[in-house]
């Protein structure tokens, strides 16, 4: 399902996920606020912007052509709520389909915080 962004926060999140899919980590870093943090349910801790970029680098090393199938993206008072399926192939050719939900906070044109819920065994 293709969801067209309608508000500023949704457009920023659209840019963020396009940059992630294209391994454009310079753009991802520019979208992240300097004090960006992401909390992952499976880690039970926050990662810094640099740690998040490291995770995305590893994603591109282990999954070929990652793409996000957006299930739902809605504006919330402080940003965006998104459900998606991360699809791609492991290096051994196995297809992945990782279902996730995120709350993404946006302020002053940057992503300030994210909270991601997923089962890492799917990847």
Residue, then its C-alpha position, 0 to 999 in steps of 0.5 A: x500500500x502506497x501512503x502519500x505523506x500529507x503533513x510535514x512530519x509524514x513527509x520527513x518520515x517518508x524521506x527518512x525511510x527512502x534514505x534507509x532503503x537506499x543506504x543513504x546514511x548521510x541523509x538519515x544522519x541529517x534527518x536525525x536531531x543531534x540528540x536523537x534516541x531510538x528505543x527498541x523493545x528487544x534491547x530494552x534500551x535506547x540507542x544514540x544516533x550513531x548507534x542507530x546508523x551502525x545498526x542500519x549499516x549492518x542491515x545493509x550488510x546482511x539484507x539485500x535490497x531492504x524495502x519497507x512496505x508501509x501498512x499504516x502511517x498516521x500523524x500523531x500530536x508529536x510526529x507519526x505512528x507507523x506500521x510496516x513490513x521490512x522485506x528483503x533477502x538475507x545473503x543466503x537468499x532467504x526472504x525476510x518479512x519483519x513486521x514492526x510498529x514505530x512511534x516517531x517523534x518530530x520537532x523542528x524538521x528533524x526526528x528526535x526520537x523513535x520507539x520501535x517494536x519488532x521481533x528481531x528473529x524475523x530478520 
